[in-house]
Amino acid sequence: MIRIDNDLIDFISNAAKNTYPNEFAAFLREDKGIISEVVLSPFSIFGKNSSTISHFSLPIDHTIIGSVHSHPGRNGNPSEGDLNFFSRYGKVHIIVRYPYEQDDYFVYSRSGESLEYEII
């Protein structure tokens, strides 16, 4: 079971709302088994149809376990581009869809399988 800090959910929702209609994207950090922090990548590009974040600009940090990004529509499924990125970086990936409320979160593995999660 993936565990996500409630304050982080609030932060991600607000970031997605403030970036809308563009996508928001960042990396995720885990501490003591709880995803509790986002890590913003320098040179990120937030676009209407996609966002670009680079893991090449991040420090070596084994607490970074995956990514989060928003979809400005009601689709919470990963795109082909999302799945390609998931497979190359991290083990947990979150997509939050519009309107970015707690029921709009979807968590996926690096292979695109849906994962169960709890907000704590």
C-alpha positions as CSV (number, residue, x, y, z in Angstrom):
1,M,0.0,0.0,0.0
2,I,1.4,3.4,-1.0
3,R,1.1,6.0,1.8
4,I,0.9,9.7,0.9
5,D,0.9,12.6,3.3
6,N,-2.3,14.6,3.4
7,D,-0.3,17.9,3.4
8,L,1.4,16.8,0.2
9,I,-2.0,16.1,-1.4
10,D,-3.0,19.7,-0.5
11,F,0.2,21.1,-2.0
12,I,-0.1,19.1,-5.2
13,S,-3.8,20.1,-5.6
14,N,-2.9,23.7,-5.1
15,A,0.1,23.6,-7.5
16,A,-2.1,21.9,-10.2
17,K,-4.9,24.5,-9.7
18,N,-2.4,27.3,-10.0
19,T,-0.8,25.9,-13.1
20,Y,-4.1,25.1,-14.8
21,P,-4.7,24.9,-17.8
22,N,-1.1,23.8,-18.1
23,E,0.1,20.6,-16.5
24,F,2.1,20.6,-13.3
25,A,4.9,18.1,-12.9
26,A,7.5,17.3,-10.2
27,F,9.3,14.4,-8.6
28,L,8.3,12.7,-5.4
29,R,10.3,12.1,-2.2
30,E,9.6,9.3,0.3
31,D,10.6,9.5,4.0
32,K,10.0,6.5,6.3
33,G,7.6,4.8,3.9
34,I,5.5,7.9,3.3
35,I,5.5,10.0,0.2
36,S,5.8,13.4,1.8
37,E,7.5,15.9,-0.5
38,V,7.8,17.1,-4.1
39,V,11.1,18.0,-5.6
40,L,10.9,20.6,-8.4
41,S,13.3,20.0,-11.2
42,P,15.2,23.0,-12.6
43,F,14.3,23.8,-16.3
44,S,10.8,22.2,-16.0
45,I,8.4,23.2,-18.7
46,F,4.6,23.2,-17.9
47,G,2.6,23.0,-21.1
48,K,-1.1,22.6,-22.1
49,N,-0.7,19.2,-23.6
50,S,2.4,17.9,-21.7
51,S,5.0,18.9,-19.2
52,T,8.7,18.2,-19.3
53,I,10.8,17.4,-16.2
54,S,14.4,16.2,-16.3
55,H,15.9,13.8,-13.9
56,F,19.3,14.8,-15.2
57,S,19.2,18.0,-13.3
58,L,18.5,16.4,-9.9
59,P,21.1,15.5,-7.4
60,I,21.7,11.8,-6.7
61,D,19.0,11.2,-4.1
62,H,17.7,7.7,-3.3
63,T,14.7,9.1,-1.5
64,I,13.2,10.4,-4.8
65,I,10.9,7.5,-5.8
66,G,8.9,8.7,-8.7
67,S,6.9,11.6,-10.2
68,V,3.6,13.5,-10.0
69,H,1.9,15.4,-12.7
70,S,-1.5,16.9,-13.4
71,H,-3.9,16.3,-16.3
72,P,-6.0,19.4,-17.1
73,G,-8.9,17.2,-18.2
74,R,-11.0,14.5,-16.5
75,N,-8.8,11.6,-17.7
76,G,-6.6,10.1,-15.0
77,N,-5.1,7.4,-17.2
78,P,-1.4,7.5,-18.2
79,S,-0.7,8.4,-21.8
80,E,1.8,6.6,-23.9
81,G,4.4,9.3,-23.1
82,D,3.6,9.0,-19.4
83,L,4.1,5.2,-19.5
84,N,7.4,5.7,-21.3
85,F,8.6,8.1,-18.6
86,F,7.3,5.9,-15.8
87,S,9.3,2.9,-17.1
88,R,12.5,4.9,-17.0
89,Y,12.4,6.7,-13.7
90,G,11.1,5.7,-10.2
91,K,8.7,3.2,-8.9
92,V,5.6,5.3,-8.0
93,H,3.9,7.8,-10.2
94,I,0.9,10.0,-9.4
95,I,-1.5,11.6,-11.9
96,V,-4.0,14.1,-10.5
97,R,-6.9,15.1,-12.9
98,Y,-9.0,18.2,-13.0
99,P,-10.5,19.6,-10.7
100,Y,-7.6,18.3,-8.5
101,E,-9.6,17.1,-5.5
102,Q,-8.8,14.1,-3.3
103,D,-10.9,11.8,-5.5
104,D,-9.0,12.8,-8.6
105,Y,-5.7,11.0,-7.7
106,F,-4.4,7.9,-9.5
107,V,-1.3,6.1,-8.5
108,Y,0.7,3.9,-10.9
109,S,3.7,1.6,-10.9
110,R,6.6,2.0,-13.3
111,S,4.8,-0.4,-15.6
112,G,1.6,1.5,-15.5
113,E,-0.3,-0.8,-13.2
114,S,-2.8,0.9,-10.8
115,L,-1.6,0.9,-7.2
116,E,-3.7,1.2,-4.0
117,Y,-2.9,4.1,-1.8
118,E,-4.0,5.8,1.4
119,I,-3.8,9.4,2.4
120,I,-2.5,9.8,5.9
